[in-house]
Amino acid sequence: MKINSNFNNLVPNYLFADVSRLTNEFIAANPDKNVIRLGIGDVTLPLAPVVVDAMKKACDDFLHQSTFKGYPEYEGYDFARSAVSDYYQSFGVIVQPDEVFISDGAKSDCGNIGDIFSQDNTVLIPDPVYPVYVDANIMAGRNIIYAPSGESEHFLPMPNKKIKADIIYLCSPNNPTGAAYNKEQLTEWVNYALENDAIILYDAAYEAFISEGLPRSIYAVENARYCAIELCSLSKTAGFTGVRCGYTIVPHELIREGKKLHDLWYRRQATKFNGVSWAVQCGAAAVFSPEGQRQCRSNIEYYHENAALIGSMLDELGIYYTGGKNSPYIWMKCPFSMSGWEFFDYLLKNAAVVGTPGEGFGSCGNGFFRLTSFNSHEKTAEAVERIKSLLS
Ligand SMILES: *Cc1c(COP(=O)(O)O)cnc(C)c1O
């Protein structure tokens, strides 16, 4: 027996463990300091009541023989797939219900989708970005190249025509930078993918935070249906990080080597995944109902208001940042040419505010720092005051 030796190539990532250990040590040594966490990468507001009602009602179905549910469909119930399709239509993007695969979240799909692609493909991954894409492809033994980004491109890497890639991960609005592509930029990526016969894996987990009229889906771009799979989730849209539900869209036009990628993904899911619970899918459909949308949008608005508080403080201080407007994340340049970790210590010791060092999201994250809007208005406002008086 041999282990998958690709695991030996993973770089340990202790980012969140280190942040939490250092924070706890600081709290233990300074019990009088009221530490405020702006490093939270998880939603904090409760679920929309209409969603919880739908899930409770669905649970009752399990009580009676006539409404009892066994195994769900691997690809999701028709009503849930149609709800996603209708949601896309509400922002002008046509996706057929049978192109939607309901899943337990976008993280699983971001990694699992690799099952349908050869190990021989070269994968292009933006830097900085959500670490799951890198680790999943290291485990699969694929060659990884990076699309580096920094202040000069406002953390929106664009294709380099000299580099050939087969699989391209894009995340817009991005975690951690909050930067979001416009239609012209996405069109460049789609054209690059088509020229290279590549597939884009488009992570739209934060699409619901887009507020500036930017594309909510890669399929807003012409011909993207010939080169892109879209992964999305209700985690940030509707606070489903604990409930677990996402969806992946595989258009019928995606054909490589005579095979429909849609059929490959169906076969993969049917083999290794037994579908999402009836109750969760009923809750997901409620998210897309008119009342569900009103309630979920109001939570997103709450986070936007926090992001705006942080953004105006940085504007006042003259500190460069991306994000905030189309994202729950603000990605700020560390003052005094500090590294992310140096600024982490400085901010914790002098303002008792916790954020996340940029280094944890790729080497291009060095010198940057992620603040999030996933806290209360009161605590965010207090943290903003403390940072302002520290850095003015
Ligand atoms: C939070 C997040 C997801 C969602 O993951 P789930 O498994 O659906 O909770 C996907 N991609 C990115 C970049 C994220 O930050």
The ligand as a Gaussian input file, in Angstrom:
#p B3LYP/6-31G(d) Opt

LIG

0 1
 C      -17.042000      30.789000       1.084000
 C      -16.528000      30.448000      -0.272000
 C      -17.104000      29.418000      -1.026000
 C      -18.310000      28.684000      -0.521000
 O      -18.018000      27.469000      -0.017000
 P      -19.198000      26.535000       0.533000
 O      -18.579000      25.189000       0.507000
 O      -20.325000      26.652000      -0.443000
 O      -19.560000      27.023000       1.886000
 C      -16.607000      29.147000      -2.278000
 N      -15.603000      29.869000      -2.798000
 C      -15.044000      30.877000      -2.120000
 C      -13.978000      31.672000      -2.761000
 C      -15.471000      31.173000      -0.837000
 O      -14.885000      32.167000      -0.151000

